[in-house]
Amino acid sequence: MDAVRQEDLSLRNRWVHFKIRDVYFPDPKDVSIALHADDILQGKVIDLSDSGNQELAYAVIEIEGLNQPVIVAVERILGAL
């Protein structure tokens, strides 16, 4: 996890919000993008990717009511509580 920036690490175990359209995985259609693409979701960051040589780091986020976590690019997170 050496390549993850320090500010990204500060997101771990924090509640964050983001747009459904910015969900990388699972397919946003599974999160009702057609009806709610601009809705804001809130969830808890449970893990962060090691971005390595990639331009983006990703956050694994648990959302209450969904049976699997979603993956969102850290740069697409709108804020943290």
NUNU-388260 format. One record per atom (N, C-alpha, C, O, CB): atom name; x, y, z; residue in three letters. Coordinates in nm, 4 decimals, always signed. Glycine has a CB too. Layout:
<atoms>
ATOM    a         xx         yy         zz     r
ATOM   CA          X          Y          Z   ALA
...
</atoms>
This chain:
<atoms>
ATOM    a         xx         yy         zz     r
ATOM    N    +0.0810    -0.1184    +0.0000   MET
ATOM   CA    +0.0000    +0.0000    +0.0000   MET
ATOM    C    +0.0858    +0.1255    +0.0000   MET
ATOM    O    +0.0360    +0.2326    +0.0345   MET
ATOM   CB    -0.0924    -0.0006    +0.1184   MET
ATOM    N    +0.2097    +0.1165    -0.0365   ASP
ATOM   CA    +0.3014    +0.2297    -0.0317   ASP
ATOM    C    +0.2604    +0.3440    -0.1241   ASP
ATOM    O    +0.2887    +0.4602    -0.0947   ASP
ATOM   CB    +0.4397    +0.1839    -0.0671   ASP
ATOM    N    +0.1941    +0.3126    -0.2356   ALA
ATOM   CA    +0.1635    +0.4150    -0.3339   ALA
ATOM    C    +0.0392    +0.4968    -0.2995   ALA
ATOM    O    +0.0125    +0.5960    -0.3672   ALA
ATOM   CB    +0.1459    +0.3516    -0.4678   ALA
ATOM    N    -0.0369    +0.4600    -0.1984   VAL
ATOM   CA    -0.1551    +0.5358    -0.1603   VAL
ATOM    C    -0.1108    +0.6621    -0.0885   VAL
ATOM    O    -0.0294    +0.6577    +0.0037   VAL
ATOM   CB    -0.2498    +0.4515    -0.0710   VAL
ATOM    N    -0.1656    +0.7745    -0.1322   ARG
ATOM   CA    -0.1276    +0.9028    -0.0714   ARG
ATOM    C    -0.1786    +0.9131    +0.0714   ARG
ATOM    O    -0.2799    +0.8520    +0.1057   ARG
ATOM   CB    -0.1814    +1.0198    -0.1545   ARG
ATOM    N    -0.1099    +0.9893    +0.1544   GLN
ATOM   CA    -0.1457    +1.0043    +0.2951   GLN
ATOM    C    -0.2870    +1.0597    +0.3107   GLN
ATOM    O    -0.3612    +1.0145    +0.3979   GLN
ATOM   CB    -0.0455    +1.0954    +0.3658   GLN
ATOM    N    -0.3262    +1.1582    +0.2266   GLU
ATOM   CA    -0.4607    +1.2139    +0.2389   GLU
ATOM    C    -0.5675    +1.1111    +0.2040   GLU
ATOM    O    -0.6788    +1.1176    +0.2562   GLU
ATOM   CB    -0.4754    +1.3361    +0.1493   GLU
ATOM    N    -0.5348    +1.0149    +0.1153   ASP
ATOM   CA    -0.6284    +0.9082    +0.0839   ASP
ATOM    C    -0.6450    +0.8157    +0.2041   ASP
ATOM    O    -0.7556    +0.7690    +0.2312   ASP
ATOM   CB    -0.5810    +0.8290    -0.0389   ASP
ATOM    N    -0.5378    +0.7893    +0.2752   LEU
ATOM   CA    -0.5444    +0.7020    +0.3925   LEU
ATOM    C    -0.6349    +0.7607    +0.4999   LEU
ATOM    O    -0.6949    +0.6864    +0.5776   LEU
ATOM   CB    -0.4044    +0.6783    +0.4493   LEU
ATOM    N    -0.6454    +0.8934    +0.5051   SER
ATOM   CA    -0.7288    +0.9551    +0.6067   SER
ATOM    C    -0.8773    +0.9281    +0.5827   SER
ATOM    O    -0.9595    +0.9588    +0.6691   SER
ATOM   CB    -0.7033    +1.1044    +0.6110   SER
ATOM    N    -0.9135    +0.8717    +0.4681   LEU
ATOM   CA    -1.0534    +0.8391    +0.4391   LEU
ATOM    C    -1.0969    +0.7080    +0.5028   LEU
ATOM    O    -1.2164    +0.6858    +0.5225   LEU
ATOM   CB    -1.0750    +0.8323    +0.2896   LEU
ATOM    N    -1.0030    +0.6216    +0.5350   ARG
ATOM   CA    -1.0383    +0.4906    +0.5884   ARG
ATOM    C    -1.1249    +0.5051    +0.7127   ARG
ATOM    O    -1.0936    +0.5832    +0.8026   ARG
ATOM   CB    -0.9120    +0.4098    +0.6206   ARG
ATOM    N    -1.2350    +0.4285    +0.7172   ASN
ATOM   CA    -1.3311    +0.4276    +0.8275   ASN
ATOM    C    -1.4076    +0.5584    +0.8424   ASN
ATOM    O    -1.4640    +0.5855    +0.9484   ASN
ATOM   CB    -1.2602    +0.3971    +0.9558   ASN
ATOM    N    -1.4100    +0.6394    +0.7375   ARG
ATOM   CA    -1.4877    +0.7635    +0.7397   ARG
ATOM    C    -1.6064    +0.7499    +0.6460   ARG
ATOM    O    -1.6004    +0.6761    +0.5476   ARG
ATOM   CB    -1.4001    +0.8853    +0.6996   ARG
ATOM    N    -1.7129    +0.8200    +0.6761   TRP
ATOM   CA    -1.8311    +0.8232    +0.5899   TRP
ATOM    C    -1.8050    +0.9224    +0.4786   TRP
ATOM    O    -1.7578    +1.0333    +0.5038   TRP
ATOM   CB    -1.9601    +0.8610    +0.6698   TRP
ATOM    N    -1.8354    +0.8834    +0.3552   VAL
ATOM   CA    -1.8129    +0.9690    +0.2389   VAL
ATOM    C    -1.9397    +0.9722    +0.1537   VAL
ATOM    O    -2.0274    +0.8872    +0.1697   VAL
ATOM   CB    -1.6913    +0.9188    +0.1552   VAL
ATOM    N    -1.9498    +1.0691    +0.0638   HIS
ATOM   CA    -2.0626    +1.0724    -0.0276   HIS
ATOM    C    -2.0121    +1.0959    -0.1690   HIS
ATOM    O    -1.9074    +1.1569    -0.1910   HIS
ATOM   CB    -2.1637    +1.1814    +0.0132   HIS
ATOM    N    -2.0907    +1.0450    -0.2650   PHE
ATOM   CA    -2.0483    +1.0442    -0.4051   PHE
ATOM    C    -2.1712    +1.0211    -0.4915   PHE
ATOM    O    -2.2750    +0.9778    -0.4414   PHE
ATOM   CB    -1.9393    +0.9346    -0.4317   PHE
ATOM    N    -2.1604    +1.0496    -0.6209   LYS
ATOM   CA    -2.2710    +1.0284    -0.7131   LYS
ATOM    C    -2.2735    +0.8827    -0.7586   LYS
ATOM    O    -2.1695    +0.8188    -0.7745   LYS
ATOM   CB    -2.2598    +1.1230    -0.8344   LYS
ATOM    N    -2.3946    +0.8322    -0.7790   ILE
ATOM   CA    -2.4098    +0.6946    -0.8259   ILE
ATOM    C    -2.3345    +0.6751    -0.9564   ILE
ATOM    O    -2.2729    +0.5704    -0.9763   ILE
ATOM   CB    -2.5583    +0.6592    -0.8440   ILE
ATOM    N    -2.3380    +0.7734    -1.0458   ARG
ATOM   CA    -2.2715    +0.7582    -1.1756   ARG
ATOM    C    -2.1209    +0.7388    -1.1619   ARG
ATOM    O    -2.0568    +0.6923    -1.2561   ARG
ATOM   CB    -2.2992    +0.8793    -1.2625   ARG
ATOM    N    -2.0626    +0.7732    -1.0467   ASP
ATOM   CA    -1.9189    +0.7595    -1.0263   ASP
ATOM    C    -1.8785    +0.6245    -0.9681   ASP
ATOM    O    -1.7604    +0.6006    -0.9429   ASP
ATOM   CB    -1.8705    +0.8686    -0.9364   ASP
ATOM    N    -1.9756    +0.5365    -0.9467   VAL
ATOM   CA    -1.9451    +0.4015    -0.8990   VAL
ATOM    C    -1.8711    +0.3281    -1.0101   VAL
ATOM    O    -1.9178    +0.3235    -1.1239   VAL
ATOM   CB    -2.0755    +0.3241    -0.8570   VAL
ATOM    N    -1.7585    +0.2723    -0.9778   TYR
ATOM   CA    -1.6775    +0.1979    -1.0743   TYR
ATOM    C    -1.7213    +0.0509    -1.0797   TYR
ATOM    O    -1.7267    -0.0089    -1.1872   TYR
ATOM   CB    -1.5274    +0.2078    -1.0378   TYR
ATOM    N    -1.7516    -0.0051    -0.9659   PHE
ATOM   CA    -1.7958    -0.1438    -0.9554   PHE
ATOM    C    -1.8910    -0.1549    -0.8382   PHE
ATOM    O    -1.8618    -0.0922    -0.7363   PHE
ATOM   CB    -1.6752    -0.2410    -0.9388   PHE
ATOM    N    -1.9999    -0.2265    -0.8409   PRO
ATOM   CA    -2.0508    -0.3005    -0.9554   PRO
ATOM    C    -2.1019    -0.2059    -1.0625   PRO
ATOM    O    -2.1039    -0.0842    -1.0442   PRO
ATOM   CB    -2.1614    -0.3960    -0.9125   PRO
ATOM    N    -2.1427    -0.2628    -1.1732   ASP
ATOM   CA    -2.1956    -0.1829    -1.2827   ASP
ATOM    C    -2.3006    -0.0865    -1.2270   ASP
ATOM    O    -2.3937    -0.1292    -1.1587   ASP
ATOM   CB    -2.2563    -0.2739    -1.3942   ASP
ATOM    N    -2.2862    +0.0422    -1.2556   PRO
ATOM   CA    -2.3815    +0.1396    -1.2012   PRO
ATOM    C    -2.5279    +0.1067    -1.2310   PRO
ATOM    O    -2.6164    +0.1503    -1.1574   PRO
ATOM   CB    -2.3499    +0.2757    -1.2555   PRO
ATOM    N    -2.5548    +0.0315    -1.3363   LYS
ATOM   CA    -2.6935    -0.0087    -1.3622   LYS
ATOM    C    -2.7484    -0.0864    -1.2446   LYS
ATOM    O    -2.8679    -0.0807    -1.2155   LYS
ATOM   CB    -2.7033    -0.0928    -1.4905   LYS
ATOM    N    -2.6611    -0.1589    -1.1772   ASP
ATOM   CA    -2.7043    -0.2358    -1.0606   ASP
ATOM    C    -2.7355    -0.1453    -0.9421   ASP
ATOM    O    -2.7918    -0.1906    -0.8425   ASP
ATOM   CB    -2.5973    -0.3371    -1.0217   ASP
ATOM    N    -2.6999    -0.0202    -0.9521   VAL
ATOM   CA    -2.7262    +0.0765    -0.8460   VAL
ATOM    C    -2.8258    +0.1812    -0.8965   VAL
ATOM    O    -2.8305    +0.2934    -0.8460   VAL
ATOM   CB    -2.5940    +0.1441    -0.7985   VAL
ATOM    N    -2.9039    +0.1436    -0.9951   SER
ATOM   CA    -3.0125    +0.2260    -1.0487   SER
ATOM    C    -2.9668    +0.3569    -1.1108   SER
ATOM    O    -3.0267    +0.4614    -1.0854   SER
ATOM   CB    -3.1100    +0.2557    -0.9407   SER
ATOM    N    -2.8621    +0.3530    -1.1915   ILE
ATOM   CA    -2.8132    +0.4756    -1.2543   ILE
ATOM    C    -2.9189    +0.5407    -1.3441   ILE
ATOM    O    -2.9259    +0.6633    -1.3519   ILE
ATOM   CB    -2.6880    +0.4457    -1.3355   ILE
ATOM    N    -2.9990    +0.4617    -1.4100   ALA
ATOM   CA    -3.0969    +0.5182    -1.5019   ALA
ATOM    C    -3.1940    +0.6131    -1.4307   ALA
ATOM    O    -3.2361    +0.7137    -1.4878   ALA
ATOM   CB    -3.1743    +0.4063    -1.5704   ALA
ATOM    N    -3.2287    +0.5808    -1.3072   LEU
ATOM   CA    -3.3246    +0.6625    -1.2339   LEU
ATOM    C    -3.2603    +0.7641    -1.1415   LEU
ATOM    O    -3.3194    +0.8680    -1.1121   LEU
ATOM   CB    -3.4145    +0.5748    -1.1548   LEU
ATOM    N    -3.1395    +0.7349    -1.0955   HIS
ATOM   CA    -3.0829    +0.8150    -0.9863   HIS
ATOM    C    -2.9371    +0.8538    -1.0077   HIS
ATOM    O    -2.8622    +0.8617    -0.9104   HIS
ATOM   CB    -3.0950    +0.7398    -0.8573   HIS
ATOM    N    -2.8949    +0.8776    -1.1286   ALA
ATOM   CA    -2.7527    +0.9015    -1.1572   ALA
ATOM    C    -2.6943    +1.0199    -1.0821   ALA
ATOM    O    -2.5757    +1.0183    -1.0492   ALA
ATOM   CB    -2.7336    +0.9230    -1.3040   ALA
ATOM    N    -2.7728    +1.1211    -1.0544   ASP
ATOM   CA    -2.7203    +1.2381    -0.9842   ASP
ATOM    C    -2.7491    +1.2374    -0.8351   ASP
ATOM    O    -2.7113    +1.3304    -0.7638   ASP
ATOM   CB    -2.7768    +1.3623    -1.0444   ASP
ATOM    N    -2.8157    +1.1333    -0.7877   ASP
ATOM   CA    -2.8389    +1.1221    -0.6437   ASP
ATOM    C    -2.7053    +1.1055    -0.5726   ASP
ATOM    O    -2.6095    +1.0531    -0.6293   ASP
ATOM   CB    -2.9336    +1.0030    -0.6113   ASP
ATOM    N    -2.7002    +1.1497    -0.4508   ILE
ATOM   CA    -2.5796    +1.1385    -0.3693   ILE
ATOM    C    -2.5975    +1.0202    -0.2748   ILE
ATOM    O    -2.6981    +1.0103    -0.2044   ILE
ATOM   CB    -2.5514    +1.2710    -0.2897   ILE
ATOM    N    -2.5002    +0.9318    -0.2740   LEU
ATOM   CA    -2.4987    +0.8195    -0.1805   LEU
ATOM    C    -2.4001    +0.8482    -0.0696   LEU
ATOM    O    -2.3081    +0.9284    -0.0854   LEU
ATOM   CB    -2.4629    +0.6874    -0.2521   LEU
ATOM    N    -2.4203    +0.7822    +0.0422   GLN
ATOM   CA    -2.3272    +0.7933    +0.1539   GLN
ATOM    C    -2.2909    +0.6532    +0.1976   GLN
ATOM    O    -2.3767    +0.5651    +0.2040   GLN
ATOM   CB    -2.3879    +0.8755    +0.2721   GLN
ATOM    N    -2.1662    +0.6327    +0.2272   GLY
ATOM   CA    -2.1210    +0.5033    +0.2736   GLY
ATOM    C    -1.9913    +0.5172    +0.3505   GLY
ATOM    O    -1.9334    +0.6255    +0.3590   GLY
ATOM   CB    -2.1036    +0.4074    +0.1569   GLY
ATOM    N    -1.9470    +0.4070    +0.4058   LYS
ATOM   CA    -1.8259    +0.4049    +0.4883   LYS
ATOM    C    -1.7123    +0.3396    +0.4108   LYS
ATOM    O    -1.7270    +0.2287    +0.3594   LYS
ATOM   CB    -1.8508    +0.3296    +0.6218   LYS
ATOM    N    -1.5990    +0.4087    +0.4026   VAL
ATOM   CA    -1.4810    +0.3545    +0.3352   VAL
ATOM    C    -1.4248    +0.2417    +0.4214   VAL
ATOM    O    -1.3914    +0.2612    +0.5383   VAL
ATOM   CB    -1.3729    +0.4660    +0.3102   VAL
ATOM    N    -1.4152    +0.1225    +0.3607   ILE
ATOM   CA    -1.3620    +0.0086    +0.4358   ILE
ATOM    C    -1.2233    -0.0313    +0.3885   ILE
ATOM    O    -1.1530    -0.1048    +0.4579   ILE
ATOM   CB    -1.4556    -0.1098    +0.4243   ILE
ATOM    N    -1.1827    +0.0165    +0.2702   ASP
ATOM   CA    -1.0498    -0.0148    +0.2210   ASP
ATOM    C    -1.0148    +0.0798    +0.1081   ASP
ATOM    O    -1.1025    +0.1417    +0.0478   ASP
ATOM   CB    -1.0408    -0.1611    +0.1744   ASP
ATOM    N    -0.8862    +0.0906    +0.0802   LEU
ATOM   CA    -0.8354    +0.1723    -0.0296   LEU
ATOM    C    -0.7412    +0.0881    -0.1132   LEU
ATOM    O    -0.6685    +0.0036    -0.0611   LEU
ATOM   CB    -0.7638    +0.2997    +0.0230   LEU
ATOM    N    -0.7432    +0.1123    -0.2453   SER
ATOM   CA    -0.6545    +0.0375    -0.3337   SER
ATOM    C    -0.5135    +0.0923    -0.3242   SER
ATOM    O    -0.4912    +0.2061    -0.2827   SER
ATOM   CB    -0.7045    +0.0430    -0.4789   SER
ATOM    N    -0.4202    +0.0094    -0.3632   ASP
ATOM   CA    -0.2837    +0.0538    -0.3840   ASP
ATOM    C    -0.2798    +0.0955    -0.5300   ASP
ATOM    O    -0.2806    +0.0103    -0.6189   ASP
ATOM   CB    -0.1755    -0.0593    -0.3491   ASP
ATOM    N    -0.2756    +0.2249    -0.5553   SER
ATOM   CA    -0.2870    +0.2732    -0.6928   SER
ATOM    C    -0.1650    +0.2397    -0.7770   SER
ATOM    O    -0.1714    +0.2486    -0.8996   SER
ATOM   CB    -0.3089    +0.4219    -0.6933   SER
ATOM    N    -0.0545    +0.2017    -0.7150   GLY
ATOM   CA    +0.0653    +0.1638    -0.7896   GLY
ATOM    C    +0.1016    +0.2685    -0.8931   GLY
ATOM    O    +0.1150    +0.3864    -0.8605   GLY
ATOM   CB    +0.0452    +0.0291    -0.8570   GLY
ATOM    N    +0.1178    +0.2264    -1.0176   ASN
ATOM   CA    +0.1495    +0.3199    -1.1241   ASN
ATOM    C    +0.0256    +0.3807    -1.1871   ASN
ATOM    O    +0.0362    +0.4641    -1.2770   ASN
ATOM   CB    +0.2311    +0.2515    -1.2293   ASN
ATOM    N    -0.0913    +0.3401    -1.1410   GLN
ATOM   CA    -0.2148    +0.3942    -1.1952   GLN
ATOM    C    -0.2333    +0.5378    -1.1504   GLN
ATOM    O    -0.1811    +0.5801    -1.0473   GLN
ATOM   CB    -0.3344    +0.3092    -1.1527   GLN
ATOM    N    -0.3081    +0.6109    -1.2296   GLU
ATOM   CA    -0.3339    +0.7508    -1.1976   GLU
ATOM    C    -0.4314    +0.7649    -1.0812   GLU
ATOM    O    -0.4253    +0.8628    -1.0067   GLU
ATOM   CB    -0.3881    +0.8233    -1.3198   GLU
ATOM    N    -0.5212    +0.6681    -1.0649   LEU
ATOM   CA    -0.6275    +0.6798    -0.9656   LEU
ATOM    C    -0.6160    +0.5763    -0.8553   LEU
ATOM    O    -0.5784    +0.4616    -0.8794   LEU
ATOM   CB    -0.7615    +0.6675    -1.0322   LEU
ATOM    N    -0.6482    +0.6176    -0.7364   ALA
ATOM   CA    -0.6680    +0.5238    -0.6264   ALA
ATOM    C    -0.8189    +0.5047    -0.6135   ALA
ATOM    O    -0.8963    +0.5932    -0.6500   ALA
ATOM   CB    -0.6029    +0.5759    -0.4908   ALA
ATOM    N    -0.8600    +0.3907    -0.5621   TYR
ATOM   CA    -1.0015    +0.3597    -0.5470   TYR
ATOM    C    -1.0343    +0.3295    -0.4021   TYR
ATOM    O    -0.9528    +0.2742    -0.3281   TYR
ATOM   CB    -1.0406    +0.2419    -0.6359   TYR
ATOM    N    -1.1565    +0.3672    -0.3627   ALA
ATOM   CA    -1.2061    +0.3383    -0.2289   ALA
ATOM    C    -1.3119    +0.2292    -0.2385   ALA
ATOM    O    -1.3959    +0.2308    -0.3284   ALA
ATOM   CB    -1.2639    +0.4662    -0.1614   ALA
ATOM    N    -1.3071    +0.1340    -0.1446   VAL
ATOM   CA    -1.4099    +0.0322    -0.1317   VAL
ATOM    C    -1.5046    +0.0836    -0.0237   VAL
ATOM    O    -1.4630    +0.1097    +0.0892   VAL
ATOM   CB    -1.3492    -0.1110    -0.0958   VAL
ATOM    N    -1.6336    +0.0980    -0.0595   ILE
ATOM   CA    -1.7282    +0.1660    +0.0278   ILE
ATOM    C    -1.8492    +0.0767    +0.0543   ILE
ATOM    O    -1.9106    +0.0240    -0.0384   ILE
ATOM   CB    -1.7724    +0.2998    -0.0341   ILE
ATOM    N    -1.8824    +0.0607    +0.1830   GLU
ATOM   CA    -2.0035    -0.0105    +0.2233   GLU
ATOM    C    -2.1179    +0.0891    +0.2285   GLU
ATOM    O    -2.1044    +0.1982    +0.2837   GLU
ATOM   CB    -1.9848    -0.0814    +0.3611   GLU
ATOM    N    -2.2314    +0.0501    +0.1700   ILE
ATOM   CA    -2.3498    +0.1349    +0.1714   ILE
ATOM    C    -2.4616    +0.0568    +0.2383   ILE
ATOM    O    -2.4901    -0.0569    +0.2005   ILE
ATOM   CB    -2.3903    +0.1802    +0.0269   ILE
ATOM    N    -2.5243    +0.1174    +0.3368   GLU
ATOM   CA    -2.6338    +0.0513    +0.4059   GLU
ATOM    C    -2.7442    +0.0202    +0.3055   GLU
ATOM    O    -2.7860    +0.1076    +0.2296   GLU
ATOM   CB    -2.6874    +0.1389    +0.5221   GLU
ATOM    N    -2.7909    -0.1033    +0.3053   GLY
ATOM   CA    -2.8969    -0.1449    +0.2156   GLY
ATOM    C    -2.8482    -0.2167    +0.0908   GLY
ATOM    O    -2.9282    -0.2808    +0.0228   GLY
ATOM   CB    -2.9762    -0.0271    +0.1760   GLY
ATOM    N    -2.7193    -0.2081    +0.0583   LEU
ATOM   CA    -2.6633    -0.2835    -0.0535   LEU
ATOM    C    -2.5896    -0.4040    +0.0028   LEU
ATOM    O    -2.5227    -0.3940    +0.1057   LEU
ATOM   CB    -2.5681    -0.1949    -0.1404   LEU
ATOM    N    -2.6019    -0.5176    -0.0644   ASN
ATOM   CA    -2.5419    -0.6392    -0.0102   ASN
ATOM    C    -2.3964    -0.6579    -0.0503   ASN
ATOM    O    -2.3343    -0.7560    -0.0096   ASN
ATOM   CB    -2.6209    -0.7582    -0.0544   ASN
ATOM    N    -2.3406    -0.5669    -0.1286   GLN
ATOM   CA    -2.1973    -0.5732    -0.1595   GLN
ATOM    C    -2.1424    -0.4317    -0.1641   GLN
ATOM    O    -2.2147    -0.3379    -0.1979   GLN
ATOM   CB    -2.1713    -0.6473    -0.2948   GLN
ATOM    N    -2.0160    -0.4158    -0.1306   PRO
ATOM   CA    -1.9576    -0.2815    -0.1339   PRO
ATOM    C    -1.9427    -0.2329    -0.2779   PRO
ATOM    O    -1.9451    -0.3122    -0.3720   PRO
ATOM   CB    -1.8206    -0.2803    -0.0628   PRO
ATOM    N    -1.9276    -0.1023    -0.2934   VAL
ATOM   CA    -1.9029    -0.0423    -0.4242   VAL
ATOM    C    -1.7612    +0.0120    -0.4260   VAL
ATOM    O    -1.7008    +0.0348    -0.3213   VAL
ATOM   CB    -2.0062    +0.0703    -0.4558   VAL
ATOM    N    -1.7092    +0.0322    -0.5454   ILE
ATOM   CA    -1.5749    +0.0868    -0.5627   ILE
ATOM    C    -1.5886    +0.2192    -0.6367   ILE
ATOM    O    -1.6536    +0.2267    -0.7410   ILE
ATOM   CB    -1.4809    -0.0131    -0.6404   ILE
ATOM    N    -1.5266    +0.3236    -0.5817   VAL
ATOM   CA    -1.5350    +0.4577    -0.6380   VAL
ATOM    C    -1.3944    +0.5160    -0.6427   VAL
ATOM    O    -1.3171    +0.4992    -0.5483   VAL
ATOM   CB    -1.6313    +0.5487    -0.5548   VAL
ATOM    N    -1.3610    +0.5841    -0.7515   ALA
ATOM   CA    -1.2315    +0.6535    -0.7593   ALA
ATOM    C    -1.2261    +0.7571    -0.6476   ALA
ATOM    O    -1.3218    +0.8321    -0.6283   ALA
ATOM   CB    -1.2106    +0.7214    -0.9000   ALA
ATOM    N    -1.1167    +0.7622    -0.5750   VAL
ATOM   CA    -1.1007    +0.8551    -0.4629   VAL
ATOM    C    -1.1229    +0.9988    -0.5087   VAL
ATOM    O    -1.1805    +1.0790    -0.4353   VAL
ATOM   CB    -0.9609    +0.8404    -0.3999   VAL
ATOM    N    -1.0779    +1.0314    -0.6284   GLU
ATOM   CA    -1.0939    +1.1692    -0.6764   GLU
ATOM    C    -1.2394    +1.2062    -0.7017   GLU
ATOM    O    -1.2696    +1.3246    -0.7165   GLU
ATOM   CB    -1.0143    +1.1891    -0.8034   GLU
ATOM    N    -1.3312    +1.1090    -0.7072   ARG
ATOM   CA    -1.4733    +1.1351    -0.7309   ARG
ATOM    C    -1.5530    +1.1483    -0.6018   ARG
ATOM    O    -1.6718    +1.1803    -0.6061   ARG
ATOM   CB    -1.5323    +1.0250    -0.8154   ARG
ATOM    N    -1.4901    +1.1244    -0.4878   ILE
ATOM   CA    -1.5570    +1.1420    -0.3589   ILE
ATOM    C    -1.5791    +1.2910    -0.3370   ILE
ATOM    O    -1.4860    +1.3707    -0.3482   ILE
ATOM   CB    -1.4735    +1.0794    -0.2418   ILE
ATOM    N    -1.7029    +1.3280    -0.3056   LEU
ATOM   CA    -1.7400    +1.4681    -0.2925   LEU
ATOM    C    -1.7064    +1.5285    -0.1570   LEU
ATOM    O    -1.6901    +1.6500    -0.1456   LEU
ATOM   CB    -1.8853    +1.4833    -0.3178   LEU
ATOM    N    -1.6962    +1.4462    -0.0561   GLY
ATOM   CA    -1.6663    +1.4966    +0.0772   GLY
ATOM    C    -1.6629    +1.3835    +0.1767   GLY
ATOM    O    -1.6994    +1.2704    +0.1447   GLY
ATOM   CB    -1.7683    +1.6011    +0.1199   GLY
ATOM    N    -1.6193    +1.4132    +0.2968   ALA
ATOM   CA    -1.6098    +1.3119    +0.4016   ALA
ATOM    C    -1.6558    +1.3717    +0.5327   ALA
ATOM    O    -1.6381    +1.4909    +0.5578   ALA
ATOM   CB    -1.4656    +1.2574    +0.4142   ALA
ATOM    N    -1.7142    +1.2889    +0.6150   LEU
ATOM   CA    -1.7606    +1.3312    +0.7480   LEU
ATOM    C    -1.6670    +1.2775    +0.8535   LEU
ATOM    O    -1.6879    +1.3015    +0.9724   LEU
ATOM   CB    -1.9051    +1.2832    +0.7750   LEU
</atoms>
